[in-house]
Amino acid sequence: MDDFDLDSLKEIFLQECGENLDTLENGLLRMGEGESDADLLNEVFRAAHSIKGGAATLGFTALAELTHHMETLLDEMRAGKRGVHEDDVEILLSSLDVLREILDNSINGDDAEHPQFRALEKKLKDSVAAGDPNAKTGASSEGDQGTAAPEAEAVSAEDQDKPWFVNFKPYNEIMIRGNDPMLLVREVQMLGDAVTTLSVDDIPEWDNLNPTHSYMSWQVQLHSDASSETIREIFDWVEEFDCDLSISKTPPLIDGESEPEHSPDTDNTEAAGAGSADVVAINGEEKPAATEAPKAAAKKKPMTDTTIRISTDKIDDLINLVGELVITQSMLSRFSTSDNQVDVEEFQERMAQQERNIRELQESVMRVRMLPLSFAFNRLPRLVRDLSKKLDKKIELVTEGAGTELDKTVLESIMDPLVHLVRNSIDHGLEVPEDRLDAGKPPAGKLLLRASHQGGSVVIEIIDDGRGINRELVKNKAIEAGVISADDKLSDQEIDNLIFAPGFSTAAEVTDVSGRGVGMDVVRRNIADLNGQVDITSVPGQGTSISIRLPLTLAILDGQVVRVADQEFILPILAIVETIEIEHAGVATVPDSGEVCRFRGEFLPVIRLRKLLEMDGDTDEGKLVVIVESHGKLIGIVIDDVIGQQQVVIKTLEQNYKAVPGFAGATIMSDGSVALILDPPSFAAEAIQKVQEAA
């Protein structure tokens, strides 16, 4: 197998590993809440086993080893040998965190050992060795009896202390398929004390020898408490092919003898340590086990996640639409070769059909990049669990609309703001159980995450039933921080929005959860950078609701086409608050402050695009003022005319030219001309600075 194929397999594994880690985490969280049925334990065990099997096969040793110890602990729970206890779940969750970090390091090409790896490995081993803390003689703990997975082979009391005899002969093409049989054998050895014998037989003549085929087989004599099912699961990855595999307490017949060639009391067994085989017999001749080749000094190339899983339904839609395009194109080509007079009505009908096909194809291609919000929501139960324990609060997390789809880029960018908003709701919004009971509420606070499609946008809501915003406290803190003056008259909504002001915090003391005054302003800025907006509403004593409105994708933008001089520009519709005629806006020049306009009782700074962009013509021209929102602040932009609304495809300036401050990109208009897309957040900051410098 060449390096390219191996790297591709590793990238696929790392992506699947992330999904299995999510499954593992969700299952462990449910176990932490008291669930311990057989289906859940099997699901969690299977996720761990999948990670271990793939990691061992592809050489991710650290992932395989740590997951192996997690799997051992989970297998005892699954087999009914121990109950599901909070301490065990905590160790497993801590191990899961380390697995995620090891995975991230592997993606970035970092093979250094994680600093917590050995400590967690020891904790897992010690937990297994200590047994069930609530176990009773002759009975499983806490009524977990009956949840055990069925044994593949019943073992009598007489055979209980006998070793397992594992015989494994892989199929010929095992190497070509990317599986290393020695890694599978090493997994068996990790289950206990092992003596391994390697046999080489059935080698064809030189002319018929295939260097890609395997002509070897392994016999492992294993002293372990593991069940035959546990051993067999190691070979799940290859057993579906034509492998010869036998697992038995009965020793195989060798050269007519009834006893195995090695016994547990020989020196070979003593030399073979737990989890390894130091002595290997090759066709009866003992030789030292081969040591692993030293790692290359050169740093590995990072493996970045540039792939996305696509459902077959979406692929089928694309194929059908391409077929429709081909059919319609064939119909249209007839008009270019026909000697007869063109039927204008039929031609227009075919063109309209082609336009519909292209529009549907565009929508289908965009759906390919869509991922459900469950990818983001699934990471939050762990956060809620950890914070509730740290803050001594009881919290019920409810999610709705997790299947709502969002562009992959937007989904990845919204994750950090979403985490911060949830942390803020838990820390500042929800009360401790005693305070909730005093307020006539149930002791457990409710945190609702709800997502839905509204128009051409996705709306995510974070709703809690906590204490709400203390507006008097917020206003006083804002005055102390210099965000507002004591004379400012603010509405309830304006006071609520003060929490998004830079450096603002109502926390009494700085903790590792909150209180440093950084975060909420960054949340609003990050959402604005996605062409989205965030709104907050609160009812004191009843709770707070934060709403995030996001575009479905960053590749296509709903824009307002505006004209300045003889140039057309695009303004994102989500940023536009209102458009008013300039004579009604009361535009005036304020000394040392530039131009301002009156809007709903406020004076807003005004920017003239002609002047800012140094365009030809009278800089005082302009018929309309477009009020846009930038990071929670309103500004007025003077334009000459509004052309209309249209969806535009964003072309990045960096790839075709270079980054230009104030512009989010460009698009190609219907007449083939290029129109720049204004970026209100960055554009406004630079524009205000230029206007103030020129004033």
Secondary structure, 3 states (H helix, E strand, C coil): CCHHHHHHHHHHHHHHHHHHHHHHHHHHHHHHCCCCCHHHHHHHHHHHHHHHHHHHHHCCHHHHHHHHHHHHHHHHHHCCCCCCCHHHHHHHHHHHHHHHHHHHHHHCCCCCCCCCHHHHHHHHHHHHHHCCCCCECCECHHHCCCCCCCCCCCCCCCCCCCCEEEEEECCHHHCCCCCCHHHHHHHHHCCCEEEEEEEECCCCCHHHCCCCCCCEEEEEEEECCCCHHHHHHHCHHHHCCCCEEEEECCCCCECCECCCCCCCCCHHHHHCCECCCCEEEECCEEEECCCCCCCCCCCCCCCCCCCCCCCHHHHHHHHHHHHHHHHHHHHHHHHHHCCCCCCHHHHHHHHHHHHHHHHHHHHHHHHHCEEECHHHHCCHHHHHHHHHHHCCCEEEEEEECCCCEEEHHHHHHHHHHHHHHHHHHHHHHCCCHHHHHHCCCCCEEEEEEEEEEECCEEEEEEEECCCCCCHHHHHHHHHHCCCCCCCCCCCHHHHHHHHHCCCCCCCCCCCCCCCCCCCHHHHHHHHHHCCCEEEEEEECCCEEEEEEEEECCCCEEEEEEEEECCEEEEEEHHHEEEEEEHHHHCCEEECCCEEEEEECCEEEEEEEHHHHCCCCCCCCCCCEEEEEEECCEEEEEEECEEEEEEEEECECHHHHCCCCCCEEEEEECCCCCEEEEECHHHHHHHHHHHHHHHC
